[in-house]
Amino acid sequence: TTTTTSTTNDQFWEEFEWTTNEKSKVIQLLLKHETKCNIIDNAITPQRGRYIIDKYDRDAQTHWNKFYSSHETKFFKDRHYLHKAFPNEFGVIYGDNNNNNNN
């Protein structure tokens, strides 16, 4: 079943319910590729994988500071559409008092 979620005449996304067959296919694909995402098992040695995880956890603030200093405001843009896409959640923040509840 497909439901269009919109406010005014702007269409933002479509929601649908997964069939049992679709859910099964997705789960199989995720399980198939899960081992590729395991840094500990895919490292040269498990100790090397653990070292990398611990290093980035320990130095996370330094890495974020480097990221923000090089990207400044170019990475996270203002999201002016949020009050239209999610009027119940963000309408009040943007002063949108005439929210349309399409639920």
Secondary structure, DSSP 8 states (H G I E B T S, - for coil): -EEEEEETTEEEEEEE---HHHHHHHHHHHHHHHGGG-HHHHSSSHHHHHHHHHHHHHTHHHHHHHHHHHHTTSSS---TTHHHH-HHHHTTTTT--S-----
